[in-house]
Amino acid sequence: MTTPTASPTATAGSTAERRAPKSPPPGRRPRDGRSRIRRHLPTSPWLFAAPGLLVAGAFSLYPFLSTVANSFTDRRTLLPGRFVGLDNYREMLGDEMFWIGLRNSTLYVLGVVPALVVLPLLLALLVEKQIPGISFFRSAFYTPVVASIVVVGLIWVWLLDERGLVNAVLEAVGVGRVGFLSDQWLLLLSAMAVTVWKGLGYYMIIYLAALANVPRELHEAASVDGAGAVRRFLAVTLPAVRSTVVLVGALSSVAAFKVFSEVYLMAGPDGGPAGEDTTLVMLVQRTGTGLSGRVGYASAISVVVFVVTVALMLLVLRADRKEGA
Amino acid sequence: MPIPRRTARRAAAAAAALAVVLPLSACGGGSGGGGAADASGKVQGSITFQTWNLRANFKPYFTGLIAEFEKKYPGTEVKWIDQPAEGYADKLSADAAGGTLPDVVNVSPDLLAPLAKAGLALDLDKAAAQYEKEYLPGAWAGHRIPGMEGTYAFPWYLNTGPLFYNKRLFEEAGLDAERPPTTYDELFEQSLRIADESKGRIATLANIPTIEDFGRYGVPLMNEEGTAFTFNDAKGVELLTRYKELYEAKALDPQALTATSESAGKKFLTQSVAMNPGSALDLEKFRKDAPALYENIGITEQISSTGKDNMYVMGVMVNARTERAPAAVAFAHFVTDARHQMEFAKQVAIFPSTAGSLDDPYFTKEDGTDGTRVRIAAAKSLKTAVNYTPVLMSDQMKTELRNAVARALQGKESPEEALDNAVKACDRLLRQS
């Protein structure tokens, strides 16, 4: 057995090296370059990670911790806060607008996520075929993804306006005008439709990548066994892209719960008639910004949004694990 | 050297504690009192001046103004910043919270109130009282904050405007287009008639009543001490009840509940609503963007039960924490003095807030054009006009009122209930501010 004071120049990988002291004895300088590297090795990962850690700390960790801290204060935009314990959370329980926001954000998840999980997969199946001109359709479906949400919102507002194109068509076919932008529920549904329309292309691309990795031989084998297109999709394609379906489900549910732009643009800054279409993130924006913003209360709502989104992610992942088991 | 696990844990805990403690101590200037910057001394040094969406149309005016100031006071330099109209309050709050508020800032009284309460606006009654007599008394008083001593901004330009209406739509409803409504009774009666004749296709108004409308209707908005809102009195309930009738008859646009003043203006441009408030600035817009509307445009006075029109007031405040107080005060006064306000008014349809300026022939002498007619009428009404928006009413409070009005119009609450709830919510926000 080698003694702990064995030479630091012992062969790499030997037991002697693994047990060697990490630095040379006092007064002795390392005798070759390999020792010098070994001496600095433990700090190196930290040095490499430092820029990333600093950025993450400054722009993610600090704001996050600061939001949590603010949620226990009555801080306002221009006035320093005092510690108020759980007062903000208590107030939230009795705040009608908070419950409206929670209801709408939850409805948004329920309305948007199934559509964003299923429709892009069907779309990807349609455009995965290598036929002439297919790239045009792929680009066309992807265009809404790259379009600015403000532009998209405005276009849909014009389309769905009481005197917009959609209502003109409905009136021409005898249905009459529909208050897409004046009825509380139709407004929320319209915003969901825009979210789905804008998100289709993005998730379609994710599915296309997954579909490209489905082994062709499995399809061929299934065909030989007499499986039709639907059977092949259910028995071969779906299991192969299951993890992607879960990923899309997780991403879209978090995005749907945090929805802001679509509803803000279509329902207006007040969140629709009497604020009935307000979502939680809109409430954070409305409460916490401006010169009289209630930063403490808005932070408390933000913490709730964070907890719910983490819970959503865990729920989806847990469902996936159960299914996979 | 490896970082021992215990040290790493301690460092992480310290960082977390710091992150928790820092926000509690961060920014926020304490409350009230206005700043104590000393405005006496030599006017020199570099200052920043922020305007509110003025660069696009008035760049030559402001560059000339700044050059003139720098020439008058050698050794000074003014850096001009302009912010877009959208999100101006958010930009101000970010600057104020971050300690980067410019030295001289264009504000409206409701934006000024929280800045003054946070001690970020210089008290001009202490620092520049000698200039008070140059301005209209009402305009100077418009920058006082209820519950606080002092005046916190130089009055700048004032704005008001007539009510525009679409003569063609009035005629189609069998109304006399040359006799537009002049009282609230006539307004409601004619609106119902237009809705009835057009079978609900043409609304007369596209906006739900705002706090200014309540003020013009004669509703007391706040108590004198500025400690509670009062717009839920019988007159307020009456106004809301009458608007509910309009909404149910489609005389108020169905999308009014979610409308902004911009979207309502657009509906008037496309001739789907018959009336819309505006300013002298709008006439040119109608001529350029909607010639068909311009041919039929009717102009009438604001409808008011108090005999006083609503006016919007702009001010120029000095940052109480400026390191160049003499230069900042001198520049804020320079921008708002009678000569420069008059020059600015001649470039754009706004009105000066300086004493005697509205008696200038530019605001009194007819030349037969619509533009001049609107300008003269507006200048005349400004002599008695009131800024109905209470300076202590924040954006959140305005949202509470709008939501309450929407609930009443939809029939979810009675007008009385809705206004009571709005007052309760606004009072709570007022106490928290």
Interface residues (C-beta under 8 A of the other chain):
Chain A: P42 T43 W46 G57 L61 Y62 L65 S66 V68 A69 N70 T73 D74 R75 R76 T77 L78 L79 P80 G81 F83 D161 E162 R163 G179 L181 S182 L187 A267 G268 P269 D270 G272 P273 A274 G275 R286 T287 T289 G290 L291 S292 G293 R294
Chain B: M1 P2 I3 A15 A16 A19 V20 V21 L22 P23 L24 S25 A26 C27 G28 G29 G30 S31 A89 D90 L92 S93 A96 A97 L111 P114 L115 K117 A118 L120 D253 P254 Q255 L257 T258 A259 T260 S263 T270 S272 S394 D395 Q396 T399 R402 N403 A404 A406 R407 Q410 K412 L429 Q432 S433
